[in-house]
Amino acid sequence: MEDIVMTRAIFGTTMAFHIIFATMGVGLPLMILLVELLFWRTRDRDYEIMAKRWTKAQAILLGVAIPSGTIAGVQLSLLWPGFMEIVGKVISLPFQIEIFAFFVEALFMSIYVYAAHRLSRNMRLLSLFMVLLGATASAILITNVHAFEGTPTGFRMVDGQIVDVDPWKAFFNPSFFVTAGHVTVSAYMTGAFIVAGVAAWKMLRAEKGSRVYLYHQKALLTGLIVGGTFSLLTALNGHESAQLLHKYQPEKLAAAEGLFETQAYAPLAIGGFTDPETKEVKYAIEIPWALSFLAANRFDEVVVGLDDFPKELWPPLYVHTLFNGMVIIGSLLIFVGFIGFAWKKLLKRSQFPRWVLWVFVASGPLALLGIEFGWIFACTGRQPWVVYRVMKTVDAATQAAGISTLFWIFLSVYVFFAIVTLLVFRSYFGRHPLELDPPEQPKVDGGTA
């Protein structure tokens, strides 16, 4: 059992590291495309400068995402041979298509980075759109394998053998569209709030009302508007995800809410921790009937509790904390986006107070933390299954020894990657400081003041 835990720890650590760069690698191209559009619409060179500088950041992030993603792919084969047997026979299609999606992203990223100044407006925008399309498609295709793990279709198991394989039915499994939507909008949200967080940090260090301050304020408002919009869409999609769990993985939803007794008018537990001895969520705030409504848009819906399943098939009960963390962070980010909109558009304030800027700074790390909580919840909440009700995790893992040593080796690799990434960012942007055109001066007697 210890080897199984360490095997999961190795792959979990890999994905926890990779998901940071993969998520920003999807969200940042959207922001670059938007500021390019703003530049061509307004002819404000600040937006063109944003596009150029953010593109350099995207290139650095891509340079880390590629090796960490490659490591994840190798680990799937080495650490999870049982699972990869099912993947190879049933759900290999997303992996195959993802290769072409990555080629599209990398090709047009190279075109934009090295030849943007030589391209027409339409070709620049087309290049960025193809980068966004390739990055988004890669995320959706890889995530589709995770969707398949929760709602496996397109094959049958007969005497331990896989038969009647339909790869397209496996591809378009019941949770494909909801999962694809969730990974897309949450990545766009995270990329926008990362931009907003960095811009707010720069504003804190700049003189109020200065040229640099106003430049970063434009970036901040762009990030807040996009982030707030997609955080709301993420919440709406999360509601659909809960309904999907209610239908296909009821014990996962029950563990997420610490619900032991099957009941109608089930309450929603916010906060607290699940106590398996007393079968309650201690110190939680309960909202009557809300879980039933979340599960099926009706208050009298019967929600299945954990007591209806053998205890050995319960997911780890700490997933309630992960689920709460994800939901609370998502709700806070909706509020943060609203603050930015209200302050500038409703209150008509020209500048943000320092405490509000600190809130915006926190939005970027919070968005990444919400992504981490969500992925850990999604994978841990499916336990003890690696493919739901088809293959248990213990049957999918390698039987090789020495797994603990590998964990420390890979952890050291990711620490090294993280340090190098920070040093590269610091070195590049330190050697290429922000250079802004001076603001236009009013003309005096036919000249410039």
C-alpha positions in Angstrom: 0.0 0.0 0.0 2.9 2.4 0.7 4.2 1.9 -2.9 0.7 2.8 -4.2 0.7 6.0 -2.1 4.1 6.9 -3.3 3.2 6.1 -7.0 0.2 8.5 -6.6 2.4 11.0 -4.9 5.0 11.0 -7.8 2.4 11.5 -10.5 0.3 13.9 -8.4 3.4 16.1 -7.8 4.2 16.1 -11.5 0.7 17.2 -12.4 0.5 19.8 -9.6 3.7 21.3 -11.1 2.7 20.9 -14.7 -0.9 22.2 -14.3 0.5 25.7 -13.3 2.3 26.2 -16.6 -0.3 24.4 -18.7 -3.1 26.5 -17.3 -1.3 29.8 -17.8 -0.3 28.5 -21.2 -3.9 28.4 -22.1 -5.1 31.6 -20.4 -2.3 33.9 -21.4 -2.8 33.6 -25.2 -6.4 34.8 -24.8 -5.1 37.9 -23.0 -2.5 38.5 -25.7 -5.1 38.2 -28.4 -7.4 40.6 -26.6 -4.8 43.3 -26.2 -3.8 42.9 -29.8 -7.4 43.5 -30.8 -7.5 46.5 -28.5 -4.4 47.9 -30.1 -5.7 47.6 -33.6 -9.0 49.1 -32.5 -7.7 52.0 -30.4 -4.1 52.4 -31.8 -3.0 52.8 -28.2 0.6 51.5 -28.3 0.4 50.4 -24.6 -1.7 47.4 -25.7 0.9 46.5 -28.4 3.6 46.7 -25.8 1.5 44.4 -23.5 1.1 41.9 -26.3 4.9 41.8 -26.9 5.9 41.5 -23.3 3.2 38.9 -22.5 4.3 36.9 -25.5 7.8 36.7 -24.0 6.3 35.4 -20.8 4.2 32.8 -22.8 7.4 31.6 -24.5 9.1 31.0 -21.1 6.1 29.3 -19.7 5.8 27.0 -22.8 9.5 26.2 -22.4 8.7 24.7 -18.9 5.4 23.2 -19.8 6.9 21.0 -22.6 9.4 19.1 -20.4 7.0 18.8 -17.4 4.3 17.5 -19.7 6.7 15.1 -21.3 7.6 13.8 -17.8 3.9 13.3 -17.1 3.5 11.3 -20.3 6.5 9.1 -19.5 5.2 8.5 -15.9 1.9 7.4 -17.2 3.6 4.5 -19.0 6.0 3.7 -16.3 3.9 4.1 -13.2 0.4 3.1 -14.5 0.8 0.2 -16.9 -2.7 -1.2 -16.1 -4.4 2.1 -16.8 -2.3 2.6 -20.0 -3.6 -0.8 -21.3 -7.1 0.6 -21.2 -5.9 3.9 -22.7 -4.2 2.1 -25.6 -7.2 0.0 -26.5 -10.0 2.5 -25.8 -9.1 6.2 -25.3 -5.9 6.8 -27.1 -7.6 9.1 -29.6 -7.3 12.3 -27.6 -3.6 11.7 -27.1 -3.1 11.3 -30.8 -5.1 14.4 -31.8 -3.4 16.4 -29.0 0.0 16.0 -30.8 -1.4 17.9 -33.8 -3.0 20.6 -31.5 0.4 21.1 -29.9 2.1 21.4 -33.3 -0.4 24.1 -34.2 0.3 26.0 -31.0 4.0 25.8 -31.3 4.1 26.6 -35.0 2.0 29.8 -34.8 3.7 30.8 -31.6 7.0 30.8 -33.4 5.5 32.8 -36.3 4.2 35.4 -34.0 7.3 35.6 -31.8 9.8 35.9 -34.6 7.8 37.6 -37.4 4.9 39.6 -35.9 6.5 42.9 -37.1 6.5 41.6 -40.6 2.9 40.4 -40.7 -0.2 42.2 -41.6 -2.8 43.0 -39.0 -5.0 40.1 -40.0 -2.1 37.6 -40.1 -0.9 38.7 -36.6 -4.4 38.2 -35.3 -4.8 34.9 -37.1 -1.4 33.6 -35.7 -2.5 34.5 -32.1 -5.9 32.9 -32.7 -4.2 29.7 -33.8 -2.0 29.7 -30.7 -5.1 30.1 -28.6 -6.9 27.4 -30.5 -4.0 24.9 -30.2 -3.4 25.6 -26.5 -7.1 25.2 -25.7 -7.5 22.1 -27.8 -4.5 20.5 -26.1 -6.0 21.2 -22.7 -9.4 19.8 -23.7 -8.0 16.7 -25.3 -5.8 15.7 -22.4 -8.6 16.5 -19.9 -10.9 14.3 -21.9 -8.9 11.3 -20.7 -9.7 12.4 -17.1 -13.4 12.8 -18.1 -13.3 9.2 -19.5 -11.9 8.0 -16.1 -15.0 9.3 -14.4 -17.6 8.3 -17.0 -16.0 5.4 -19.0 -17.9 4.4 -22.1 -17.2 3.0 -25.5 -16.2 -0.6 -24.4 -17.2 -3.5 -22.3 -15.2 -5.7 -20.0 -15.8 -9.5 -20.4 -13.8 -11.9 -18.3 -11.2 -9.2 -17.7 -10.9 -8.5 -21.5 -11.8 -5.3 -23.3 -14.3 -5.9 -26.1 -16.7 -3.9 -28.3 -14.4 -0.9 -28.5 -16.0 2.3 -29.9 -13.2 5.0 -29.7 -15.6 7.9 -30.7 -18.1 6.9 -28.0 -15.3 6.8 -25.5 -14.1 10.2 -26.8 -17.5 11.8 -26.4 -18.2 10.2 -23.0 -21.0 11.7 -20.9 -18.8 14.2 -19.1 -16.8 15.3 -22.1 -18.5 18.6 -22.8 -18.9 19.7 -19.2 -15.3 18.9 -18.4 -14.0 20.5 -21.6 -16.0 23.6 -20.7 -14.7 23.7 -17.2 -11.0 23.4 -18.1 -11.4 26.1 -20.7 -13.2 28.8 -18.8 -11.2 28.1 -15.6 -7.9 28.4 -17.6 -9.0 31.7 -19.2 -10.1 33.0 -15.8 -6.7 32.1 -14.2 -4.7 33.6 -17.0 -6.6 36.9 -16.7 -6.2 37.1 -12.9 -2.5 36.3 -13.2 -2.2 39.4 -15.5 -4.3 41.4 -13.1 -2.2 40.3 -10.1 1.1 41.2 -11.7 -0.3 44.6 -12.9 -1.6 45.4 -9.4 1.8 44.6 -8.0 3.5 46.9 -10.5 1.0 49.7 -9.6 1.9 49.4 -6.0 5.5 50.1 -6.8 4.9 52.9 -9.3 4.1 56.5 -8.6 0.4 57.2 -8.7 -0.7 58.8 -11.9 2.6 58.3 -13.6 2.9 56.9 -17.1 4.0 53.5 -15.8 1.1 53.5 -13.3 -1.5 54.2 -16.1 0.0 51.5 -18.3 -0.3 48.9 -15.7 -3.8 50.1 -14.8 -4.9 49.4 -18.4 -3.5 45.8 -18.0 -5.2 45.5 -14.6 -8.6 46.5 -15.9 -8.3 44.2 -18.9 -7.4 41.3 -16.5 -10.2 42.1 -14.1 -12.9 42.3 -16.8 -11.9 39.1 -18.4 -11.2 37.3 -15.1 -14.5 38.4 -13.6 -16.4 37.2 -16.7 -14.8 33.8 -16.8 -15.0 33.3 -13.0 -18.8 33.7 -13.3 -18.8 31.2 -16.3 -16.7 28.8 -14.2 -19.2 28.9 -11.4 -22.1 28.2 -13.8 -20.1 25.3 -15.3 -19.3 24.1 -11.8 -23.1 23.8 -11.2 -23.3 21.5 -14.2 -20.3 19.5 -12.9 -22.1 18.9 -9.6 -25.2 17.6 -11.5 -22.9 15.3 -13.5 -21.5 13.9 -10.2 -25.0 13.4 -8.9 -25.9 11.3 -11.9 -22.7 9.4 -12.5 -20.5 9.5 -9.4 -22.9 9.9 -6.4 -20.4 8.8 -3.8 -18.0 11.5 -4.9 -20.7 14.2 -4.5 -21.6 12.8 -1.1 -18.0 12.9 0.0 -17.6 16.4 -1.3 -20.5 17.5 1.0 -20.0 15.1 3.9 -23.4 13.6 3.3 -23.9 10.2 4.9 -27.6 9.7 4.9 -29.5 9.5 1.6 -32.2 12.2 1.7 -34.4 14.7 -0.1 -34.0 18.4 0.7 -30.3 17.7 1.4 -28.4 20.6 2.9 -25.2 22.1 1.5 -22.3 22.1 4.1 -19.9 25.1 3.8 -16.7 24.8 5.8 -16.0 22.5 8.6 -14.5 19.0 8.4 -16.0 15.6 7.9 -16.0 13.3 11.0 -16.6 9.6 9.9 -17.2 8.6 13.5 -20.1 10.9 14.1 -21.1 11.0 10.4 -21.4 14.8 10.3 -19.5 17.8 9.1 -18.4 19.6 12.2 -18.3 23.3 12.4 -19.9 23.7 9.0 -22.5 26.3 8.0 -25.5 24.4 6.5 -27.7 25.9 3.9 -31.0 23.9 3.9 -32.1 22.1 0.7 -29.2 23.7 -1.3 -27.4 20.5 -2.1 -30.6 18.9 -3.6 -31.0 22.0 -5.7 -27.3 22.0 -6.7 -27.7 18.3 -7.8 -30.8 18.6 -9.9 -32.3 22.1 -9.8 -35.1 21.0 -7.4 -35.3 21.1 -3.7 -36.9 17.7 -3.2 -34.3 15.8 -5.2 -33.0 12.7 -3.4 -29.2 12.9 -3.0 -27.5 9.6 -2.3 -25.3 9.5 0.9 -22.1 7.6 1.7 -23.9 5.0 3.8 -25.4 3.5 0.6 -21.9 2.4 -0.4 -19.4 0.0 1.1 -16.9 1.9 3.3 -13.9 0.6 1.3 -15.4 2.4 -1.8 -15.7 5.8 -0.1 -13.4 8.5 -1.4 -11.1 10.1 1.2 -13.3 12.4 3.3 -10.9 15.3 3.2 -12.2 16.0 -0.3 -14.8 18.0 1.4 -12.1 20.6 2.3 -10.8 20.6 -1.2 -14.2 21.1 -2.7 -14.9 23.9 -0.3 -11.6 25.6 -1.0 -12.3 25.5 -4.8 -15.8 26.9 -4.4 -14.8 29.6 -1.9 -11.9 30.8 -4.1 -14.1 30.8 -7.2 -16.7 32.9 -5.3 -14.0 35.3 -4.1 -12.7 35.8 -7.6 -16.2 36.7 -8.9 -16.3 39.3 -6.1 -12.8 40.6 -7.1 -13.9 41.1 -10.7 -17.0 42.9 -9.5 -14.9 45.2 -7.3 -12.7 46.3 -10.2 -15.7 46.9 -12.4 -17.7 48.8 -9.7 -14.7 51.0 -8.7 -14.0 52.2 -12.2 -17.4 52.2 -13.9 -19.9 52.7 -11.1 -18.0 54.8 -8.6 -16.0 56.6 -11.4 -12.8 56.5 -9.4 -9.6 57.2 -11.3 -7.3 55.2 -9.0 -7.5 52.2 -6.7 -6.5 52.5 -3.0 -3.6 50.4 -1.9 -5.7 47.8 0.0 -7.8 47.1 -3.1 -4.6 46.7 -5.1 -3.4 44.1 -2.6 -6.7 42.2 -3.1 -6.0 42.2 -6.8 -2.4 41.0 -6.2 -3.8 38.1 -4.3 -6.2 37.2 -7.1 -3.5 35.6 -9.3 -2.2 33.1 -6.7 -5.7 32.4 -5.5 -6.8 31.5 -9.0 -3.8 29.0 -9.3 -4.6 27.6 -5.8 -8.3 27.1 -6.9 -7.0 25.2 -10.0 -4.9 23.0 -7.8 -7.7 22.3 -5.3 -10.0 21.5 -8.2 -7.7 19.0 -9.8 -6.8 17.3 -6.6 -10.5 17.0 -5.7 -11.4 15.7 -9.2 -8.7 12.9 -9.0 -8.8 12.1 -5.3 -12.6 12.1 -5.2 -12.7 9.3 -7.8 -10.6 7.0 -5.5 -10.3 4.0 -5.1 -11.0 3.8 -8.8 -8.6 4.9 -11.6 -11.3 4.1 -14.1 -14.6 4.5 -12.3 -16.1 1.0 -11.4 -13.8 -0.6 -14.0 -10.3 -0.6 -12.6 -9.1 0.2 -9.1 -6.0 2.3 -8.6 -4.2 -0.6 -6.9 -4.6 -2.7 -10.0 -3.4 0.0 -12.4 -0.2 0.9 -10.6 3.3 -0.5 -11.3 4.6 -3.3 -9.0 8.2 -2.0 -9.3 10.2 -1.3 -6.2 12.1 1.8 -5.3 9.2 4.2 -5.8 10.0 6.4 -2.8 13.4 7.2 -4.2 11.9 8.3 -7.5 9.5 10.6 -5.6 12.4 12.6 -4.1 14.3 12.7 -7.4 11.3 14.1 -9.3 10.6 16.6 -6.5 14.1 17.8 -6.8 13.7 18.2 -10.6 10.6 20.4 -10.1 12.2 22.5 -7.5 15.1 23.1 -9.9 12.6 23.9 -12.7 10.8 26.4 -10.5 14.0 28.2 -9.5 15.3 28.3 -13.1 12.0 29.6 -14.3 12.0 32.5 -11.8 15.6 33.3 -12.6 14.8 33.4 -16.3 11.8 35.7 -15.8 13.9 38.0 -13.6 16.8 38.0 -16.0 14.8 38.6 -19.1 12.5 41.3 -17.8 15.3 42.8 -15.8 17.4 43.3 -19.0 14.3 44.4 -20.9 12.6 47.0 -18.7 9.3 48.5 -19.7 9.8 51.3 -22.3 6.8 53.5 -22.9 6.4 56.3 -25.4 5.9 59.7 -23.8 2.4 60.9 -23.8 1.4 63.3 -26.5 1.8 66.9 -25.4 -0.7 69.7 -26.4 0.5 71.8 -29.3 1.4 75.5 -28.6 1.7 78.0 -31.5 2.1 75.2 -34.0 4.7 73.4 -32.0 4.8 71.0 -29.1 5.1 72.1 -25.5 
